[in-house]
Amino acid sequence: MIDINILQQELWIFIKVIFAAILTAFVGYEREKYKKPAGLKTNMIMGSIACYFIANSTFLIDWVSQTENRISLSTDPFRLIQAIVIGVSFIGAGTILKSEEKNKVRYLTTAATLLYSSGIGISVALEQYGLSIGLTLLIIGINWVVNKFESKIRE
């Protein structure tokens, strides 16, 4: 028998994931525009999967607490966020390149932007929609404005 309440909750989580993907698409577009290694798809994936992990955690807690082997379940939401940060940092580290020319590090901002996209996804999962939109605008502004400023400095 299909439980309509669970189906509605799953649909709501899916809508949140889509919203996180849309917001982080704007972030990824800005990275893609400047031909950075982690662009549109990567930011969308990072933001939406972070949203999914957080939003789906309530189902996981309910499932574990209903099993026969009811070990004492200590719910610590910060552990899930910590795991997301570690996973995103691992992927972000793969985007960073060290150039031999002048010992220059490249794409560090792209790696940081991936972490930021996961934060946007977490905000959407926690239903902080105004904050998630604000964060999206802020990171696009930071990347775009500072890029323009750096270009003027180089000239």
PyRosetta script that sets phi, psi and omega in degrees:
from pyrosetta import init, pose_from_sequence

init()
pose = pose_from_sequence("MIDINILQQELWIFIKVIFAAILTAFVGYEREKYKKPAGLKTNMIMGSIACYFIANSTFLIDWVSQTENRISLSTDPFRLIQAIVIGVSFIGAGTILKSEEKNKVRYLTTAATLLYSSGIGISVALEQYGLSIGLTLLIIGINWVVNKFESKIRE")
pose.set_psi(1, 132.0)
pose.set_omega(1, -179.9)
pose.set_phi(2, -86.4)
pose.set_psi(2, 126.5)
pose.set_omega(2, 177.7)
pose.set_phi(3, -86.0)
pose.set_psi(3, 114.4)
pose.set_omega(3, -177.2)
pose.set_phi(4, -61.9)
pose.set_psi(4, -36.5)
pose.set_omega(4, 179.9)
pose.set_phi(5, -62.8)
pose.set_psi(5, -42.6)
pose.set_omega(5, 178.6)
pose.set_phi(6, -66.5)
pose.set_psi(6, -41.6)
pose.set_omega(6, 178.3)
pose.set_phi(7, -60.7)
pose.set_psi(7, -40.0)
pose.set_omega(7, 176.9)
pose.set_phi(8, -65.2)
pose.set_psi(8, -40.8)
pose.set_omega(8, 177.7)
pose.set_phi(9, -64.2)
pose.set_psi(9, -41.6)
pose.set_omega(9, 178.3)
pose.set_phi(10, -63.6)
pose.set_psi(10, -41.7)
pose.set_omega(10, 177.9)
pose.set_phi(11, -63.0)
pose.set_psi(11, -41.4)
pose.set_omega(11, 179.1)
pose.set_phi(12, -63.4)
pose.set_psi(12, -40.6)
pose.set_omega(12, 176.5)
pose.set_phi(13, -62.8)
pose.set_psi(13, -43.3)
pose.set_omega(13, -180.0)
pose.set_phi(14, -62.2)
pose.set_psi(14, -40.2)
pose.set_omega(14, 177.4)
pose.set_phi(15, -63.3)
pose.set_psi(15, -40.9)
pose.set_omega(15, 176.6)
pose.set_phi(16, -61.1)
pose.set_psi(16, -43.8)
pose.set_omega(16, -179.7)
pose.set_phi(17, -62.3)
pose.set_psi(17, -42.1)
pose.set_omega(17, 177.7)
pose.set_phi(18, -62.8)
pose.set_psi(18, -43.2)
pose.set_omega(18, 179.3)
pose.set_phi(19, -62.1)
pose.set_psi(19, -42.5)
pose.set_omega(19, 177.1)
pose.set_phi(20, -62.6)
pose.set_psi(20, -40.1)
pose.set_omega(20, 178.8)
pose.set_phi(21, -63.8)
pose.set_psi(21, -40.1)
pose.set_omega(21, 179.4)
pose.set_phi(22, -65.3)
pose.set_psi(22, -46.8)
pose.set_omega(22, 179.8)
pose.set_phi(23, -61.5)
pose.set_psi(23, -45.8)
pose.set_omega(23, -178.1)
pose.set_phi(24, -74.3)
pose.set_psi(24, -14.6)
pose.set_omega(24, 172.7)
pose.set_phi(25, -65.3)
pose.set_psi(25, -36.6)
pose.set_omega(25, 177.1)
pose.set_phi(26, -64.1)
pose.set_psi(26, -41.0)
pose.set_omega(26, 178.0)
pose.set_phi(27, -64.5)
pose.set_psi(27, -47.0)
pose.set_omega(27, 180.0)
pose.set_phi(28, -63.6)
pose.set_psi(28, -35.1)
pose.set_omega(28, 178.2)
pose.set_phi(29, -61.2)
pose.set_psi(29, -42.5)
pose.set_omega(29, 179.0)
pose.set_phi(30, -62.0)
pose.set_psi(30, -40.2)
pose.set_omega(30, 178.8)
pose.set_phi(31, -68.5)
pose.set_psi(31, -41.3)
pose.set_omega(31, -179.5)
pose.set_phi(32, -63.3)
pose.set_psi(32, -40.3)
pose.set_omega(32, -178.9)
pose.set_phi(33, -57.3)
pose.set_psi(33, -36.0)
pose.set_omega(33, 180.0)
pose.set_phi(34, -96.0)
pose.set_psi(34, 15.4)
pose.set_omega(34, 175.4)
pose.set_phi(35, 55.9)
pose.set_psi(35, 46.1)
pose.set_omega(35, 177.2)
pose.set_phi(36, -87.8)
pose.set_psi(36, 156.3)
pose.set_omega(36, -172.9)
pose.set_phi(37, -67.0)
pose.set_psi(37, -27.7)
pose.set_omega(37, 177.8)
pose.set_phi(38, -114.0)
pose.set_psi(38, 102.0)
pose.set_omega(38, -173.8)
pose.set_phi(39, -110.5)
pose.set_psi(39, -132.0)
pose.set_omega(39, -172.0)
pose.set_phi(40, -56.0)
pose.set_psi(40, -59.5)
pose.set_omega(40, -175.6)
pose.set_phi(41, -62.9)
pose.set_psi(41, -44.8)
pose.set_omega(41, -175.7)
pose.set_phi(42, -63.0)
pose.set_psi(42, -45.2)
pose.set_omega(42, 179.1)
pose.set_phi(43, -65.5)
pose.set_psi(43, -38.6)
pose.set_omega(43, 178.0)
pose.set_phi(44, -63.5)
pose.set_psi(44, -42.6)
pose.set_omega(44, -179.8)
pose.set_phi(45, -65.8)
pose.set_psi(45, -45.4)
pose.set_omega(45, -178.0)
pose.set_phi(46, -63.4)
pose.set_psi(46, -44.7)
pose.set_omega(46, -179.1)
pose.set_phi(47, -67.7)
pose.set_psi(47, -42.5)
pose.set_omega(47, -176.5)
pose.set_phi(48, -73.8)
pose.set_psi(48, -35.0)
pose.set_omega(48, 179.6)
pose.set_phi(49, -73.0)
pose.set_psi(49, -33.6)
pose.set_omega(49, 174.9)
pose.set_phi(50, -62.8)
pose.set_psi(50, -42.0)
pose.set_omega(50, 176.6)
pose.set_phi(51, -60.3)
pose.set_psi(51, -46.3)
pose.set_omega(51, -179.7)
pose.set_phi(52, -60.1)
pose.set_psi(52, -47.4)
pose.set_omega(52, -178.2)
pose.set_phi(53, -57.9)
pose.set_psi(53, -45.1)
pose.set_omega(53, -178.3)
pose.set_phi(54, -70.8)
pose.set_psi(54, -46.8)
pose.set_omega(54, -177.5)
pose.set_phi(55, -65.0)
pose.set_psi(55, -34.7)
pose.set_omega(55, -178.0)
pose.set_phi(56, -82.2)
pose.set_psi(56, -9.5)
pose.set_omega(56, -176.3)
pose.set_phi(57, -62.3)
pose.set_psi(57, -30.2)
pose.set_omega(57, 178.7)
pose.set_phi(58, -65.3)
pose.set_psi(58, -37.4)
pose.set_omega(58, 175.7)
pose.set_phi(59, -63.9)
pose.set_psi(59, -40.8)
pose.set_omega(59, -179.6)
pose.set_phi(60, -63.4)
pose.set_psi(60, -44.1)
pose.set_omega(60, 179.2)
pose.set_phi(61, -62.3)
pose.set_psi(61, -44.8)
pose.set_omega(61, 178.3)
pose.set_phi(62, -62.0)
pose.set_psi(62, -43.2)
pose.set_omega(62, -178.4)
pose.set_phi(63, -63.2)
pose.set_psi(63, -45.7)
pose.set_omega(63, -179.1)
pose.set_phi(64, -65.1)
pose.set_psi(64, -39.9)
pose.set_omega(64, -177.8)
pose.set_phi(65, -71.1)
pose.set_psi(65, -18.2)
pose.set_omega(65, -179.6)
pose.set_phi(66, -94.2)
pose.set_psi(66, -6.4)
pose.set_omega(66, -178.8)
pose.set_phi(67, -72.9)
pose.set_psi(67, 160.4)
pose.set_omega(67, 179.7)
pose.set_phi(68, -63.9)
pose.set_psi(68, -35.9)
pose.set_omega(68, -176.6)
pose.set_phi(69, -88.5)
pose.set_psi(69, 64.0)
pose.set_omega(69, -174.1)
pose.set_phi(70, -71.9)
pose.set_psi(70, 81.1)
pose.set_omega(70, 174.3)
pose.set_phi(71, -71.4)
pose.set_psi(71, 156.7)
pose.set_omega(71, 179.9)
pose.set_phi(72, -64.4)
pose.set_psi(72, 119.8)
pose.set_omega(72, -176.3)
pose.set_phi(73, -98.6)
pose.set_psi(73, 114.6)
pose.set_omega(73, 177.3)
pose.set_phi(74, -101.8)
pose.set_psi(74, 109.5)
pose.set_omega(74, -179.1)
pose.set_phi(75, -88.1)
pose.set_psi(75, 121.6)
pose.set_omega(75, 178.4)
pose.set_phi(76, -131.7)
pose.set_psi(76, 98.8)
pose.set_omega(76, -176.2)
pose.set_phi(77, -62.4)
pose.set_psi(77, -23.0)
pose.set_omega(77, -179.6)
pose.set_phi(78, -68.9)
pose.set_psi(78, -26.4)
pose.set_omega(78, 177.9)
pose.set_phi(79, -66.6)
pose.set_psi(79, -38.6)
pose.set_omega(79, 178.4)
pose.set_phi(80, -66.2)
pose.set_psi(80, -43.9)
pose.set_omega(80, 177.4)
pose.set_phi(81, -63.0)
pose.set_psi(81, -40.8)
pose.set_omega(81, 178.1)
pose.set_phi(82, -60.3)
pose.set_psi(82, -42.2)
pose.set_omega(82, 179.6)
pose.set_phi(83, -64.5)
pose.set_psi(83, -39.3)
pose.set_omega(83, 177.9)
pose.set_phi(84, -63.3)
pose.set_psi(84, -45.7)
pose.set_omega(84, -179.3)
pose.set_phi(85, -61.1)
pose.set_psi(85, -42.1)
pose.set_omega(85, 179.2)
pose.set_phi(86, -64.4)
pose.set_psi(86, -45.0)
pose.set_omega(86, 179.5)
pose.set_phi(87, -63.5)
pose.set_psi(87, -44.5)
pose.set_omega(87, 179.2)
pose.set_phi(88, -65.3)
pose.set_psi(88, -39.5)
pose.set_omega(88, 179.7)
pose.set_phi(89, -63.8)
pose.set_psi(89, -37.1)
pose.set_omega(89, 177.2)
pose.set_phi(90, -62.4)
pose.set_psi(90, -46.1)
pose.set_omega(90, 178.4)
pose.set_phi(91, -67.0)
pose.set_psi(91, -42.4)
pose.set_omega(91, 178.9)
pose.set_phi(92, -60.6)
pose.set_psi(92, -37.0)
pose.set_omega(92, 179.3)
pose.set_phi(93, -62.2)
pose.set_psi(93, -30.2)
pose.set_omega(93, 178.3)
pose.set_phi(94, -69.5)
pose.set_psi(94, -18.2)
pose.set_omega(94, 180.0)
pose.set_phi(95, -88.2)
pose.set_psi(95, -15.3)
pose.set_omega(95, -175.7)
pose.set_phi(96, -81.9)
pose.set_psi(96, 131.2)
pose.set_omega(96, 178.7)
pose.set_phi(97, -120.6)
pose.set_psi(97, 140.4)
pose.set_omega(97, 174.3)
pose.set_phi(98, -105.6)
pose.set_psi(98, 118.5)
pose.set_omega(98, -178.5)
pose.set_phi(99, -90.1)
pose.set_psi(99, 142.7)
pose.set_omega(99, 178.2)
pose.set_phi(100, -72.3)
pose.set_psi(100, -23.6)
pose.set_omega(100, 179.5)
pose.set_phi(101, -71.5)
pose.set_psi(101, 114.8)
pose.set_omega(101, 177.3)
pose.set_phi(102, 57.7)
pose.set_psi(102, 24.3)
pose.set_omega(102, 177.5)
pose.set_phi(103, 52.6)
pose.set_psi(103, 42.9)
pose.set_omega(103, -173.4)
pose.set_phi(104, -90.2)
pose.set_psi(104, 136.3)
pose.set_omega(104, 175.1)
pose.set_phi(105, -96.8)
pose.set_psi(105, 131.5)
pose.set_omega(105, -178.0)
pose.set_phi(106, -119.0)
pose.set_psi(106, 151.3)
pose.set_omega(106, 173.5)
pose.set_phi(107, 71.4)
pose.set_psi(107, 19.0)
pose.set_omega(107, 175.9)
pose.set_phi(108, -64.2)
pose.set_psi(108, -37.9)
pose.set_omega(108, 177.9)
pose.set_phi(109, -64.3)
pose.set_psi(109, -37.1)
pose.set_omega(109, 177.8)
pose.set_phi(110, -62.9)
pose.set_psi(110, -43.0)
pose.set_omega(110, 177.6)
pose.set_phi(111, -63.0)
pose.set_psi(111, -42.7)
pose.set_omega(111, 178.6)
pose.set_phi(112, -65.2)
pose.set_psi(112, -36.0)
pose.set_omega(112, 178.9)
pose.set_phi(113, -66.0)
pose.set_psi(113, -34.9)
pose.set_omega(113, 175.3)
pose.set_phi(114, -62.2)
pose.set_psi(114, -43.2)
pose.set_omega(114, 177.3)
pose.set_phi(115, -62.1)
pose.set_psi(115, -41.8)
pose.set_omega(115, 179.0)
pose.set_phi(116, -63.0)
pose.set_psi(116, -41.4)
pose.set_omega(116, 178.0)
pose.set_phi(117, -61.2)
pose.set_psi(117, -37.8)
pose.set_omega(117, 177.2)
pose.set_phi(118, -66.0)
pose.set_psi(118, -33.9)
pose.set_omega(118, 175.6)
pose.set_phi(119, -64.7)
pose.set_psi(119, -37.4)
pose.set_omega(119, 175.9)
pose.set_phi(120, -63.1)
pose.set_psi(120, -44.5)
pose.set_omega(120, 178.0)
pose.set_phi(121, -60.6)
pose.set_psi(121, -41.1)
pose.set_omega(121, 178.1)
pose.set_phi(122, -63.6)
pose.set_psi(122, -41.5)
pose.set_omega(122, 178.7)
pose.set_phi(123, -62.2)
pose.set_psi(123, -40.6)
pose.set_omega(123, 177.3)
pose.set_phi(124, -64.1)
pose.set_psi(124, -44.1)
pose.set_omega(124, -179.8)
pose.set_phi(125, -60.0)
pose.set_psi(125, -34.7)
pose.set_omega(125, 179.5)
pose.set_phi(126, -85.9)
pose.set_psi(126, 9.3)
pose.set_omega(126, 177.3)
pose.set_phi(127, 61.8)
pose.set_psi(127, 33.2)
pose.set_omega(127, 175.1)
pose.set_phi(128, -98.5)
pose.set_psi(128, 69.2)
pose.set_omega(128, -171.0)
pose.set_phi(129, -67.6)
pose.set_psi(129, -42.7)
pose.set_omega(129, 177.7)
pose.set_phi(130, -61.7)
pose.set_psi(130, -43.5)
pose.set_omega(130, 178.4)
pose.set_phi(131, -63.7)
pose.set_psi(131, -42.4)
pose.set_omega(131, -178.5)
pose.set_phi(132, -66.1)
pose.set_psi(132, -37.2)
pose.set_omega(132, 175.8)
pose.set_phi(133, -67.2)
pose.set_psi(133, -43.3)
pose.set_omega(133, 177.5)
pose.set_phi(134, -60.4)
pose.set_psi(134, -42.6)
pose.set_omega(134, 177.8)
pose.set_phi(135, -62.6)
pose.set_psi(135, -39.8)
pose.set_omega(135, 178.5)
pose.set_phi(136, -61.6)
pose.set_psi(136, -48.3)
pose.set_omega(136, 179.0)
pose.set_phi(137, -63.4)
pose.set_psi(137, -37.8)
pose.set_omega(137, -179.0)
pose.set_phi(138, -65.0)
pose.set_psi(138, -47.0)
pose.set_omega(138, -177.5)
pose.set_phi(139, -69.2)
pose.set_psi(139, -35.1)
pose.set_omega(139, 175.8)
pose.set_phi(140, -65.2)
pose.set_psi(140, -42.3)
pose.set_omega(140, 177.6)
pose.set_phi(141, -62.5)
pose.set_psi(141, -45.1)
pose.set_omega(141, 179.3)
pose.set_phi(142, -59.7)
pose.set_psi(142, -52.2)
pose.set_omega(142, -177.3)
pose.set_phi(143, -64.1)
pose.set_psi(143, -42.0)
pose.set_omega(143, -176.1)
pose.set_phi(144, -74.8)
pose.set_psi(144, -50.3)
pose.set_omega(144, -176.6)
pose.set_phi(145, -65.2)
pose.set_psi(145, -46.5)
pose.set_omega(145, -178.7)
pose.set_phi(146, -66.8)
pose.set_psi(146, -34.9)
pose.set_omega(146, 175.8)
pose.set_phi(147, -60.7)
pose.set_psi(147, -44.9)
pose.set_omega(147, 177.7)
pose.set_phi(148, -62.8)
pose.set_psi(148, -42.5)
pose.set_omega(148, 179.4)
pose.set_phi(149, -63.7)
pose.set_psi(149, -43.6)
pose.set_omega(149, 178.4)
pose.set_phi(150, -63.9)
pose.set_psi(150, -37.5)
pose.set_omega(150, 177.8)
pose.set_phi(151, -62.3)
pose.set_psi(151, -40.7)
pose.set_omega(151, 178.6)
pose.set_phi(152, -67.4)
pose.set_psi(152, -36.3)
pose.set_omega(152, 178.1)
pose.set_phi(153, -64.7)
pose.set_psi(153, -41.4)
pose.set_omega(153, -178.5)
pose.set_phi(154, -66.1)
pose.set_psi(154, -29.1)
pose.set_omega(154, -179.4)
pose.set_phi(155, -74.8)
pose.dump_pdb("model.pdb")
